[in-house]
Amino acid sequence: MDYLKTVVPSQLIAERGSNLVVINPGSANVRIGLAQQDCPISVPHCIARRTSQVPKKNVQDQLLNSQITTVQHMERERAYDIIASLLKIRFLDEEVMNGQYPQKMGRVDALPQQSNSKKDTVIPWTDVFEKGTSSSSVEVNLVTGSSQRLGESSTQNEDNVDDGPSSTEPKYREYIIGEEALRIPPNEPYCLRRPIRRGHFNISMYYPAQQVIEDMHCIWDWVLTEKLHIPPSERHMYSAVIVVPESFDNREMKEVISVVLRDLHFNTAVVHQEGLAAVFGNGLSTACVVNIGAQVTSVICIEDGVALPTTQIILRYGGEDISRCLLWTQRHHQTWPAIRTDPLTRPIDLLMLNQLRVSHCQIREGEVEAFAVVHSYEHGAPPGFHKTRLTALNVPPMGLFYPMLLVPDVYPPPPRTWFSDNEDMLEETWDFSRRSDMSDGYFSGGGGYFPMWDNYPIFHSKPKKQDCIGLADAITKSILSTGRIDLQRKLFCSMQLIGGVAMTEGLISAVEERVLHAIPSHEAIDTVEVLQSRTNPAFVPWKGGAILGILDYVRDAWIHREDWIRNGVHIPSARKYKDSYFLQAQSMSYINN
C-alpha cells in the first residue's frame, strides 16, 4: 500500500499493464486489449464458418420470431403515438394538415461529409478466399459480392474448390471473424454464428453449447493473435482480466474462465463485473450504472466500490432494437425505398441500419428529418444507392423509455435449466460444501477439471430480474430498492450512462427528465443528474477492468491456470463478495474436497 501511494500512475501502468490483457465480452462486440493501452480493440462478436450444408443457413441462431402478433402491433402503434405527443410531432397515421403541432424541421448531420458520399457509406463485400489464391485464379468482385474462376461459371460445385495441390487453386477461408463475417455475400458457403445473444450464451437446439464455446474461443484467439500479436506460445507470460456482463450466470462465467485459462493458455485470470468496473473506469466509487448495449440494458447500483445485488435489473433491449425500430418507422411512413431489407437474416442490412442510427437518430422535440443514402444489397448485383428523406428520427431512441415500441422479443431466451446449476453470481450467500447427493464423477481428480454438464444436477436459484419496463422506471426502481434515503439521493445524482447507445444525442437530458418524473411524489428526492463520462462510454467497463487489474495485481482473487485445470480452486477463506470491491471468482468453481 505504501508503494501504491508513492508510485507515479504512468509507472504503475507500465510495470503491470504490459502483460495484462483485459477481455470484455458482449452480445454484439468483444473488446480486448492490453491494460496499458488507452482503448481496446473492438471486434463484432461473431464468426462465419464454411459449410457444406444443403439447404444452407446464412445464420445459425436461435429460432427467429419475426412475426409480430396483433397485440404487439397495436401496443407498438400506441407507444408511437404516446412518444409523438411528448415530442410534439404528428401521430403515426396523421396526415400533414395545418398542423396540430407546428413542424420544427431539424437536420441531423453527425457525419455530414460521409452522408453525401456513396463510396464512404457503402459496405463492401468480404473476399472469402485465402490470400494469394483469389487474385491469381478467381475474379472477386467486392462490389457485387460475386466470385468465379477465370473462364468458368461462378455456379461450380463447391466440392471442387478445395481439391488439388496447386498453390494457385482458389481456396475458401475456413472461417471469417468480426465485421468481415457480417459482410459475406449470401451466396457464399458460410454460416454466421454469434456466441452470445441478449447477454447469455446463444444456446439452442440449433446451436449446441460446445459449438458456442468453441466459437468464442476461436474469436478471442484470433483477436489475440492477429490484432494484439500475442501467440499461444507466449500467453503463459500474460494474465487476463475478464469483465463480464451483469446478465451472465455462474455457469457461463465458469465456462468463460475455462476458455481463458484452459484454451487460451493465460497464466492467471480474474473476473470483474461490468457495472463494478465501470465506476472505476470513470474514477467513481458510488453510482447507478446504466449500461445500454446492443441487445441488453442493465442497471445496477454501486456503493463505495461494492455492487448491491438487490438493485440489479436486466432489460432485454438495446441499440440493435432501436435500429430495427428505425426501419419499421420509415416503412410505416413510406419513406424507405422499395428494397429488401432484413436485419434478422441479412447481417449486412443490420450494419447499414446501425450506421444510420448512430449518425442520424437523436432525442429532441419537433420533427427531426434528414436526407440519407440507403443501400440495397442483392445477390449478384452491385449495391444500390437510394437517396431518401428519413423522418421521425427522434422516435426510435425513445423506445428505451417505451420498450413496446421496440418489440424486442425476436430471440427467445436460452433454456434456463442450462444456467441454473448454482446460485446467482451476486447472491450474498454461497454454499461451498460438497453435496452428499453428488457422485465422485462430478469432482475431477488429477485428470481434468470439467464434469459433464448435461449430467450435472440442477440447483434452483433465484432468477435474475428481467423486466419489460422503460429505462426511467428501471433506474428509479433500482435506486429506490436500496431503501436508504441518503444513498438514494446520492445515486440519483450519480447516474452513469455507458454502452454504445449512451452516445445518442439528447439521451442524457431525456434520462434526467424522465427519471425525475418517475420518482413517486412521496419520495423526498427532487434532484437527478447524469454524470458525464470521462472516456468513450462503450469502453468504460474495459478501462475499469484495466484499472482494477493493475491495482489488484497481487490479491488472492486471481485464479492460476494449474489450479483451475488440475484440482479446481480452493477457497482460502469464507470471505464473501460484499466484503471486498472485487468479485470473488473462486466462488464460481467447484470444490475438490
C-alpha positions as CSV (number, residue, x, y, z in Angstrom):
1,M,0.0,0.0,0.0
2,D,2.9,2.4,0.7
3,Y,4.2,1.7,-2.7
4,L,0.9,2.5,-4.3
5,K,0.8,5.8,-2.5
6,T,4.2,6.9,-3.8
7,V,4.4,5.4,-7.3
8,V,3.6,7.5,-10.4
9,P,0.5,6.2,-12.2
10,S,2.2,6.0,-15.5
11,Q,5.0,3.9,-14.0
12,L,2.5,1.6,-12.4
13,I,0.7,1.1,-15.7
14,A,4.0,0.5,-17.5
15,E,5.1,-2.1,-14.9
16,R,1.8,-4.0,-14.6
17,G,-0.1,-3.3,-17.7
18,S,2.3,-4.6,-20.3
19,N,1.4,-8.3,-19.6
20,L,-2.2,-7.8,-18.6
21,V,-4.9,-8.5,-21.1
22,V,-8.5,-7.2,-20.5
23,I,-11.4,-9.1,-22.1
24,N,-14.9,-7.6,-22.1
25,P,-17.3,-9.9,-24.0
26,G,-20.7,-8.6,-25.1
27,S,-23.6,-9.7,-27.2
28,A,-22.6,-7.8,-30.3
29,N,-18.9,-6.9,-29.7
30,V,-15.9,-8.2,-27.8
31,R,-13.4,-5.7,-26.6
32,I,-9.8,-7.0,-25.9
33,G,-6.6,-5.0,-25.3
34,L,-3.6,-4.6,-23.1
35,A,-4.2,-2.8,-19.9
36,Q,-1.5,-0.2,-20.8
37,Q,-3.4,0.8,-23.9
38,D,-5.8,3.7,-23.9
39,C,-8.6,1.8,-25.6
40,P,-9.3,-1.8,-26.7
41,I,-9.7,-3.5,-30.0
42,S,-13.4,-3.8,-30.6
43,V,-14.5,-6.7,-32.9
44,P,-18.0,-7.8,-33.7
45,H,-18.5,-10.9,-31.6
46,C,-19.3,-13.3,-34.4
47,I,-17.7,-15.9,-36.7
48,A,-18.7,-17.3,-40.1
49,R,-17.6,-20.9,-40.7
50,R,-17.5,-22.5,-44.1
51,T,-20.4,-25.0,-44.5
52,S,-21.5,-27.7,-47.0
53,Q,-25.0,-27.9,-45.5
54,V,-27.8,-28.1,-48.0
55,P,-30.0,-26.1,-47.8
56,K,-27.6,-23.6,-46.4
57,K,-28.4,-21.5,-43.4
58,N,-27.0,-18.0,-43.6
59,V,-27.3,-17.5,-39.9
60,Q,-27.1,-20.3,-37.3
61,D,-29.0,-18.8,-34.4
62,Q,-31.9,-19.3,-32.0
63,L,-35.3,-19.6,-33.6
64,L,-36.3,-16.3,-35.0
65,N,-39.8,-14.9,-34.2
66,S,-40.0,-12.3,-36.9
67,Q,-43.8,-12.3,-36.9
68,I,-45.2,-9.6,-34.7
69,T,-48.5,-10.5,-33.1
70,T,-51.6,-8.3,-33.5
71,V,-51.4,-7.3,-29.8
72,Q,-47.7,-6.4,-30.1
73,H,-48.5,-4.4,-33.3
74,M,-51.3,-2.5,-31.5
75,E,-49.1,-1.8,-28.5
76,R,-46.3,-0.6,-30.7
77,E,-48.5,1.9,-32.5
78,R,-49.9,3.0,-29.2
79,A,-46.4,3.6,-27.9
80,Y,-45.5,5.6,-31.0
81,D,-48.4,7.9,-30.5
82,I,-47.5,8.5,-26.9
83,I,-44.0,9.4,-27.9
84,A,-45.3,11.6,-30.7
85,S,-47.4,13.5,-28.2
86,L,-44.4,14.1,-25.9
87,L,-42.1,15.1,-28.8
88,K,-44.8,17.3,-30.4
89,I,-44.8,15.6,-33.7
90,R,-47.6,14.2,-35.8
91,F,-49.1,10.8,-34.8
92,L,-48.3,7.6,-36.7
93,D,-51.2,7.8,-39.2
94,E,-51.8,11.5,-39.0
95,E,-51.8,13.4,-42.3
96,V,-49.9,16.6,-42.5
97,M,-52.6,19.2,-42.1
98,N,-52.4,22.7,-41.0
99,G,-50.8,21.1,-38.0
100,Q,-51.8,20.1,-34.5
101,Y,-48.3,21.0,-33.7
102,P,-46.1,23.4,-35.6
103,Q,-43.4,21.4,-37.5
104,K,-39.9,22.1,-36.4
105,M,-37.6,20.9,-39.1
106,G,-34.1,19.8,-38.0
107,R,-31.2,18.4,-39.8
108,V,-29.1,15.7,-38.2
109,D,-25.6,15.9,-39.7
110,A,-23.5,13.9,-37.4
111,L,-21.5,12.7,-40.4
112,P,-22.1,15.5,-42.9
113,Q,-19.2,14.6,-45.3
114,Q,-20.0,10.9,-45.3
115,S,-23.8,11.2,-45.6
116,N,-23.4,12.6,-49.2
117,S,-20.6,10.2,-50.3
118,K,-21.6,6.9,-51.8
119,K,-18.1,5.4,-51.6
120,D,-17.8,6.3,-47.9
121,T,-21.1,4.7,-46.8
122,V,-21.3,1.7,-49.0
123,I,-20.3,-1.5,-47.2
124,P,-18.0,-3.7,-49.3
125,W,-18.4,-7.5,-49.6
126,T,-15.8,-9.7,-48.0
127,D,-13.3,-11.6,-50.1
128,V,-13.9,-15.1,-48.9
129,F,-10.8,-16.7,-50.5
130,E,-7.5,-17.1,-48.8
131,K,-4.8,-14.5,-49.7
132,G,-2.8,-15.4,-52.7
133,T,-5.4,-17.6,-54.3
134,S,-8.3,-15.4,-55.4
135,S,-6.1,-12.8,-57.1
136,S,-4.5,-15.3,-59.5
137,S,-7.3,-17.7,-60.4
138,V,-10.5,-16.2,-59.2
139,E,-12.2,-13.0,-60.0
140,V,-13.7,-11.5,-56.8
141,N,-16.0,-8.5,-57.3
142,L,-16.1,-6.8,-53.9
143,V,-18.8,-4.5,-55.2
144,T,-21.2,-7.2,-56.5
145,G,-20.2,-9.9,-54.0
146,S,-19.8,-12.5,-56.8
147,S,-16.7,-14.7,-57.4
148,Q,-15.7,-17.0,-60.2
149,R,-12.7,-18.7,-61.6
150,L,-11.3,-17.3,-64.8
151,G,-13.1,-18.8,-67.8
152,E,-15.5,-20.7,-65.6
153,S,-19.0,-20.3,-64.3
154,S,-19.5,-19.0,-60.7
155,T,-22.0,-21.8,-60.1
156,Q,-19.4,-24.5,-60.0
157,N,-19.7,-27.2,-57.3
158,E,-18.0,-26.1,-54.1
159,D,-16.7,-29.6,-53.5
160,N,-14.2,-29.0,-56.3
161,V,-12.9,-25.7,-54.9
162,D,-10.5,-27.0,-52.2
163,D,-9.3,-30.1,-54.1
164,G,-5.9,-30.2,-55.7
165,P,-2.4,-29.4,-54.5
166,S,-1.8,-26.4,-56.8
167,S,-1.0,-23.3,-54.9
168,T,-3.0,-21.2,-57.4
169,E,-6.1,-23.2,-56.8
170,P,-8.7,-20.9,-55.1
171,K,-9.3,-21.9,-51.6
172,Y,-12.1,-20.7,-49.3
173,R,-11.2,-19.4,-45.9
174,E,-12.3,-21.9,-43.3
175,Y,-13.7,-19.2,-41.0
176,I,-14.0,-15.5,-41.1
177,I,-14.3,-13.4,-37.9
178,G,-15.5,-9.9,-36.9
179,E,-17.0,-7.4,-39.3
180,E,-15.8,-9.3,-42.3
181,A,-18.1,-12.1,-41.2
182,L,-21.1,-9.7,-41.4
183,R,-20.2,-8.7,-45.0
184,I,-20.0,-12.1,-46.6
185,P,-22.2,-12.4,-49.8
186,P,-25.2,-14.5,-49.1
187,N,-24.5,-16.9,-51.9
188,E,-21.1,-18.0,-50.4
189,P,-20.9,-21.2,-48.4
190,Y,-20.7,-19.7,-45.0
191,C,-22.9,-19.8,-41.9
192,L,-22.8,-16.9,-39.4
193,R,-22.7,-17.7,-35.6
194,R,-22.9,-15.3,-32.7
195,P,-21.8,-17.0,-29.4
196,I,-23.7,-14.5,-27.2
197,R,-27.3,-13.3,-27.6
198,R,-29.2,-11.0,-25.3
199,G,-26.5,-11.2,-22.7
200,H,-26.4,-15.0,-22.5
201,F,-24.7,-17.8,-24.3
202,N,-26.6,-18.3,-27.6
203,I,-27.5,-21.9,-26.9
204,S,-30.4,-23.6,-28.7
205,M,-31.3,-26.8,-30.4
206,Y,-29.7,-25.3,-33.5
207,Y,-26.5,-24.1,-31.7
208,P,-25.2,-26.5,-29.1
209,A,-23.2,-25.4,-26.0
210,Q,-20.0,-27.0,-27.3
211,Q,-20.2,-25.0,-30.6
212,V,-20.9,-21.8,-28.7
213,I,-17.8,-22.2,-26.5
214,E,-15.6,-23.3,-29.5
215,D,-16.6,-20.3,-31.5
216,M,-16.0,-18.0,-28.6
217,H,-12.5,-19.4,-28.1
218,C,-11.8,-19.1,-31.9
219,I,-12.8,-15.4,-32.0
220,W,-10.8,-14.5,-28.9
221,D,-7.8,-16.4,-30.1
222,W,-7.9,-14.7,-33.4
223,V,-8.0,-11.2,-31.8
224,L,-5.1,-12.1,-29.5
225,T,-3.0,-13.5,-32.3
226,E,-3.9,-11.2,-35.3
227,K,-4.6,-7.9,-33.6
228,L,-2.6,-7.9,-30.3
229,H,0.2,-10.2,-31.8
230,I,0.2,-12.4,-28.7
231,P,0.7,-16.0,-30.0
232,P,-0.3,-19.0,-27.9
233,S,3.3,-19.9,-27.1
234,E,3.7,-16.6,-25.2
235,R,0.4,-16.3,-23.4
236,H,1.7,-18.1,-20.3
237,M,3.5,-14.8,-19.6
238,Y,0.2,-12.9,-19.5
239,S,-2.6,-12.6,-17.1
240,A,-6.3,-11.9,-18.1
241,V,-8.9,-9.6,-16.6
242,I,-12.4,-10.8,-17.6
243,V,-15.0,-8.1,-17.4
244,V,-18.4,-9.9,-17.6
245,P,-21.9,-8.5,-18.2
246,E,-24.3,-8.5,-15.3
247,S,-26.6,-10.8,-17.2
248,F,-24.1,-13.7,-17.1
249,D,-24.9,-16.6,-14.9
250,N,-22.4,-18.5,-12.9
251,R,-22.2,-21.4,-15.3
252,E,-21.4,-19.0,-18.2
253,M,-18.8,-17.4,-16.1
254,K,-17.2,-20.7,-15.3
255,E,-17.1,-21.6,-19.0
256,V,-15.5,-18.2,-19.8
257,I,-12.8,-18.7,-17.2
258,S,-12.1,-22.2,-18.7
259,V,-11.8,-20.7,-22.2
260,V,-9.3,-18.1,-20.9
261,L,-7.2,-20.5,-18.7
262,R,-7.5,-23.8,-20.4
263,D,-7.9,-23.0,-24.1
264,L,-6.2,-19.6,-24.4
265,H,-3.4,-20.6,-22.0
266,F,-3.2,-17.5,-19.9
267,N,-1.2,-17.9,-16.7
268,T,-3.8,-16.3,-14.3
269,A,-7.2,-14.7,-14.6
270,V,-9.6,-12.7,-12.5
271,V,-13.3,-11.9,-13.0
272,H,-14.8,-8.5,-12.5
273,Q,-18.4,-7.3,-13.1
274,E,-19.2,-4.8,-15.8
275,G,-21.0,-2.3,-13.6
276,L,-18.4,-2.5,-10.9
277,A,-15.6,-2.0,-13.5
278,A,-17.5,1.0,-15.0
279,V,-17.3,3.1,-11.8
280,F,-13.6,2.6,-11.6
281,G,-13.3,3.4,-15.3
282,N,-14.8,6.8,-14.6
283,G,-13.0,7.4,-11.4
284,L,-16.1,7.0,-9.1
285,S,-16.9,4.8,-6.1
286,T,-20.7,5.2,-5.9
287,A,-23.0,5.4,-8.9
288,C,-26.1,3.9,-10.6
289,V,-24.6,2.3,-13.6
290,V,-26.9,2.1,-16.7
291,N,-25.3,0.0,-19.4
292,I,-27.1,0.3,-22.7
293,G,-25.6,-2.2,-25.1
294,A,-26.5,-3.6,-28.5
295,Q,-29.0,-6.2,-27.2
296,V,-29.2,-5.8,-23.4
297,T,-29.6,-2.9,-21.0
298,S,-28.6,-3.4,-17.4
299,V,-29.0,-1.3,-14.3
300,I,-27.1,-1.8,-11.0
301,C,-26.1,0.4,-8.1
302,I,-22.6,0.5,-6.7
303,E,-21.8,1.9,-3.2
304,D,-18.3,2.5,-2.2
305,G,-17.0,0.1,-4.8
306,V,-19.4,-2.7,-3.9
307,A,-22.2,-3.9,-6.2
308,L,-25.6,-4.1,-4.5
309,P,-27.2,-7.3,-5.6
310,T,-30.8,-6.3,-4.9
311,T,-30.6,-3.3,-7.3
312,Q,-29.8,-5.3,-10.4
313,I,-32.3,-5.2,-13.3
314,I,-31.7,-6.7,-16.8
315,L,-33.7,-5.3,-19.7
316,R,-33.9,-7.2,-23.0
317,Y,-33.4,-4.4,-25.4
318,G,-30.6,-2.2,-26.8
319,G,-29.2,-0.5,-29.8
320,E,-30.0,-3.1,-32.4
321,D,-33.7,-3.0,-31.4
322,I,-33.6,0.8,-31.9
323,S,-32.1,0.2,-35.4
324,R,-34.8,-2.3,-36.3
325,C,-37.4,0.2,-35.0
326,L,-35.9,2.9,-37.3
327,L,-36.6,0.6,-40.2
328,W,-40.2,0.0,-39.1
329,T,-40.8,3.7,-38.6
330,Q,-39.6,4.6,-42.1
331,R,-41.6,1.8,-43.7
332,H,-44.7,2.9,-41.9
333,H,-44.2,6.5,-43.1
334,Q,-43.4,5.1,-46.6
335,T,-40.0,6.9,-46.7
336,W,-38.0,3.7,-47.0
337,P,-37.1,2.7,-50.6
338,A,-38.8,-0.3,-52.2
339,I,-35.9,-2.6,-51.4
340,R,-35.4,-5.8,-49.5
341,T,-34.0,-5.1,-46.0
342,D,-33.9,-7.8,-43.5
343,P,-31.7,-7.2,-40.4
344,L,-32.6,-10.5,-38.8
345,T,-31.2,-12.8,-41.5
346,R,-29.0,-10.4,-43.5
347,P,-26.2,-9.1,-41.3
348,I,-25.1,-6.5,-43.8
349,D,-28.5,-4.9,-43.6
350,L,-28.2,-4.6,-39.8
351,L,-24.7,-3.0,-40.3
352,M,-26.3,-0.4,-42.5
353,L,-29.2,0.3,-40.1
354,N,-26.7,0.7,-37.2
355,Q,-24.8,3.2,-39.2
356,L,-28.0,5.2,-39.9
357,R,-29.0,5.0,-36.2
358,V,-25.6,6.3,-35.0
359,S,-25.4,9.1,-37.5
360,H,-29.0,10.3,-37.6
361,C,-31.0,9.3,-34.5
362,Q,-31.3,11.7,-31.6
363,I,-33.8,12.8,-28.9
364,R,-35.4,16.2,-29.1
365,E,-38.7,17.8,-29.7
366,G,-40.1,18.6,-33.1
367,E,-39.9,16.9,-36.4
368,V,-36.4,15.5,-37.0
369,E,-35.8,14.6,-40.6
370,A,-32.7,14.2,-42.7
371,F,-31.7,13.1,-46.2
372,A,-29.6,10.0,-46.3
373,V,-28.3,7.4,-48.7
374,V,-29.8,3.9,-48.1
375,H,-28.1,0.9,-49.8
376,S,-29.6,-2.3,-51.1
377,Y,-27.5,-5.5,-51.2
378,E,-28.8,-8.1,-53.5
379,H,-27.2,-11.4,-54.7
380,G,-25.1,-10.9,-57.8
381,A,-25.8,-7.2,-58.1
382,P,-23.8,-4.1,-57.1
383,P,-25.1,-2.2,-54.1
384,G,-28.0,0.0,-54.9
385,F,-27.9,3.7,-53.8
386,H,-31.2,5.3,-52.8
387,K,-31.3,8.8,-51.6
388,T,-34.3,9.3,-49.3
389,R,-35.7,11.5,-46.7
390,L,-35.8,9.8,-43.3
391,T,-38.4,11.1,-40.9
392,A,-39.3,10.8,-37.2
393,L,-35.6,10.1,-36.4
394,N,-36.2,11.1,-32.7
395,V,-38.8,8.4,-32.2
396,P,-36.8,5.1,-32.2
397,P,-34.4,6.0,-29.4
398,M,-37.4,7.0,-27.3
399,G,-38.2,3.3,-27.3
400,L,-35.7,3.0,-24.4
401,F,-38.4,4.6,-22.3
402,Y,-41.4,2.8,-24.0
403,P,-40.0,-0.6,-24.9
404,M,-43.2,-1.9,-26.5
405,L,-42.2,0.4,-29.4
406,L,-39.1,-1.8,-29.9
407,V,-40.8,-5.2,-29.8
408,P,-37.5,-6.8,-28.5
409,D,-38.5,-10.4,-28.1
410,V,-37.3,-11.5,-31.5
411,Y,-35.0,-14.1,-30.0
412,P,-36.3,-16.3,-27.3
413,P,-34.3,-16.7,-24.1
414,P,-32.0,-19.7,-23.9
415,P,-33.1,-22.7,-21.9
416,R,-32.8,-21.6,-18.3
417,T,-32.2,-25.2,-17.0
418,W,-28.8,-24.9,-18.6
419,F,-27.8,-22.0,-16.4
420,S,-29.4,-22.7,-13.0
421,D,-26.8,-25.1,-11.7
422,N,-25.9,-22.9,-8.7
423,E,-26.5,-19.6,-7.1
424,D,-26.7,-16.2,-8.7
425,M,-23.3,-14.5,-9.0
426,L,-24.4,-11.6,-6.8
427,E,-26.1,-13.6,-4.0
428,E,-24.6,-12.8,-0.6
429,T,-24.6,-16.4,0.5
430,W,-22.9,-19.4,-1.2
431,D,-22.7,-23.0,-0.1
432,F,-19.2,-24.2,-0.8
433,S,-19.5,-27.6,0.8
434,R,-19.7,-30.7,-1.4
435,R,-23.2,-32.0,-1.7
436,S,-23.9,-35.5,-0.4
437,D,-26.1,-36.5,-3.3
438,M,-23.3,-35.9,-5.8
439,S,-21.2,-38.8,-7.1
440,D,-17.4,-38.7,-7.4
441,G,-17.9,-38.2,-11.1
442,Y,-18.7,-34.5,-10.6
443,F,-15.3,-33.8,-9.0
444,S,-12.2,-34.1,-11.0
445,G,-9.1,-35.7,-9.8
446,G,-5.8,-35.0,-11.5
447,G,-7.1,-35.8,-14.9
448,G,-9.0,-32.6,-15.7
449,Y,-11.5,-30.0,-14.4
450,F,-14.6,-30.2,-16.4
451,P,-17.5,-32.5,-15.4
452,M,-20.2,-33.4,-18.0
453,W,-22.6,-30.5,-17.8
454,D,-25.6,-32.5,-19.1
455,N,-25.4,-34.9,-16.2
456,Y,-24.9,-32.2,-13.5
457,P,-27.8,-31.9,-11.1
458,I,-30.0,-28.8,-11.3
459,F,-29.8,-26.2,-8.5
460,H,-32.8,-24.0,-8.2
461,S,-31.6,-20.4,-7.9
462,K,-33.2,-17.1,-7.6
463,P,-33.9,-15.8,-11.2
464,K,-32.5,-12.5,-12.3
465,K,-34.8,-9.6,-12.7
466,Q,-35.7,-9.2,-16.4
467,D,-38.4,-6.7,-16.6
468,C,-40.1,-5.3,-19.7
469,I,-40.2,-1.8,-18.3
470,G,-38.9,1.5,-19.6
471,L,-35.4,2.8,-18.8
472,A,-36.5,5.6,-16.5
473,D,-38.7,3.2,-14.5
474,A,-35.9,0.7,-14.2
475,I,-33.4,3.3,-12.9
476,T,-35.9,4.6,-10.4
477,K,-36.8,1.1,-9.2
478,S,-33.2,0.1,-8.9
479,I,-32.2,3.1,-6.8
480,L,-35.3,3.1,-4.6
481,S,-34.7,-0.6,-3.8
482,T,-31.6,0.4,-1.7
483,G,-34.0,1.5,1.0
484,R,-31.8,4.3,2.4
485,I,-32.7,7.9,1.7
486,D,-29.1,9.2,2.0
487,L,-27.9,6.6,-0.5
488,Q,-30.8,7.2,-2.8
489,R,-30.2,10.9,-3.1
490,K,-26.5,10.2,-3.8
491,L,-27.3,7.7,-6.5
492,F,-30.0,9.8,-8.2
493,C,-27.3,12.5,-8.6
494,S,-24.6,10.0,-9.7
495,M,-26.2,8.2,-12.7
496,Q,-23.7,6.9,-15.2
497,L,-24.7,6.0,-18.8
498,I,-22.3,3.6,-20.6
499,G,-22.5,1.4,-23.7
500,G,-22.6,2.4,-27.3
501,V,-26.2,3.8,-27.2
502,A,-25.2,6.2,-24.4
503,M,-23.6,8.4,-27.0
504,T,-27.1,9.1,-28.6
505,E,-27.5,12.9,-28.7
506,G,-30.1,14.1,-26.3
507,L,-30.3,10.9,-24.2
508,I,-28.7,12.4,-21.1
509,S,-31.3,15.2,-20.7
510,A,-34.1,12.7,-21.6
511,V,-33.0,10.3,-18.8
512,E,-32.8,13.1,-16.3
513,E,-36.2,14.5,-17.2
514,R,-38.0,11.1,-17.2
515,V,-36.3,9.7,-14.1
516,L,-37.3,12.8,-12.2
517,H,-40.9,12.3,-13.2
518,A,-40.8,8.6,-12.5
519,I,-39.9,9.1,-8.8
520,P,-43.0,8.8,-6.7
521,S,-44.3,12.0,-5.2
522,H,-44.0,10.8,-1.6
523,E,-40.2,10.3,-2.0
524,A,-38.1,13.2,-0.7
525,I,-36.0,13.5,-3.8
526,D,-36.1,16.4,-6.1
527,T,-32.7,16.4,-7.9
528,V,-31.3,13.9,-10.5
529,E,-28.1,14.1,-12.6
530,V,-26.3,12.0,-15.1
531,L,-22.6,12.3,-14.8
532,Q,-20.6,12.9,-18.0
533,S,-18.3,10.0,-18.9
534,R,-14.6,10.7,-18.9
535,T,-14.0,8.4,-21.8
536,N,-15.8,6.7,-24.6
537,P,-18.9,5.2,-22.9
538,A,-18.6,2.0,-24.9
539,F,-15.1,1.4,-23.4
540,V,-15.7,2.4,-19.8
541,P,-16.1,-1.1,-18.4
542,W,-13.0,-2.3,-20.3
543,K,-11.0,0.7,-18.9
544,G,-12.2,0.0,-15.4
545,G,-11.2,-3.6,-15.8
546,A,-7.7,-2.5,-16.7
547,I,-7.5,-0.2,-13.7
548,L,-8.8,-2.9,-11.4
549,G,-6.3,-5.4,-12.8
550,I,-3.4,-3.1,-12.3
551,L,-4.3,-2.1,-8.7
552,D,-5.4,-5.7,-7.8
553,Y,-2.3,-7.3,-9.2
554,V,-1.3,-9.4,-6.2
555,R,-4.6,-10.0,-4.5
556,D,-5.8,-13.6,-3.9
557,A,-8.8,-13.3,-6.3
558,W,-6.5,-14.3,-9.2
559,I,-7.0,-17.9,-10.4
560,H,-3.9,-19.8,-11.5
561,R,-4.2,-22.0,-14.6
562,E,-2.8,-25.1,-13.0
563,D,-5.2,-24.8,-10.0
564,W,-8.2,-24.4,-12.3
565,I,-7.4,-27.2,-14.7
566,R,-6.0,-29.9,-12.3
567,N,-7.6,-29.5,-9.0
568,G,-10.3,-26.9,-9.2
569,V,-9.9,-23.8,-6.9
570,H,-9.9,-24.0,-3.2
571,I,-11.3,-21.0,-1.3
572,P,-8.8,-20.0,1.4
573,S,-11.4,-18.2,3.5
574,A,-15.1,-17.7,4.0
575,R,-14.9,-14.1,2.8
576,K,-17.9,-13.2,0.6
577,Y,-18.3,-10.8,-2.3
578,K,-19.7,-8.0,-0.1
579,D,-16.5,-7.9,2.0
580,S,-14.4,-6.6,-1.0
581,Y,-14.7,-4.4,-4.0
582,F,-13.9,-7.3,-6.4
583,L,-15.8,-10.3,-7.5
584,Q,-14.7,-13.5,-5.7
585,A,-14.1,-15.6,-8.8
586,Q,-13.3,-18.6,-6.7
587,S,-17.0,-18.8,-5.7
588,M,-17.8,-19.8,-9.2
589,S,-15.9,-23.0,-9.2
590,Y,-16.5,-26.5,-7.8
591,I,-14.6,-27.5,-4.7
592,N,-12.5,-30.7,-4.7
593,N,-12.5,-31.9,-1.2
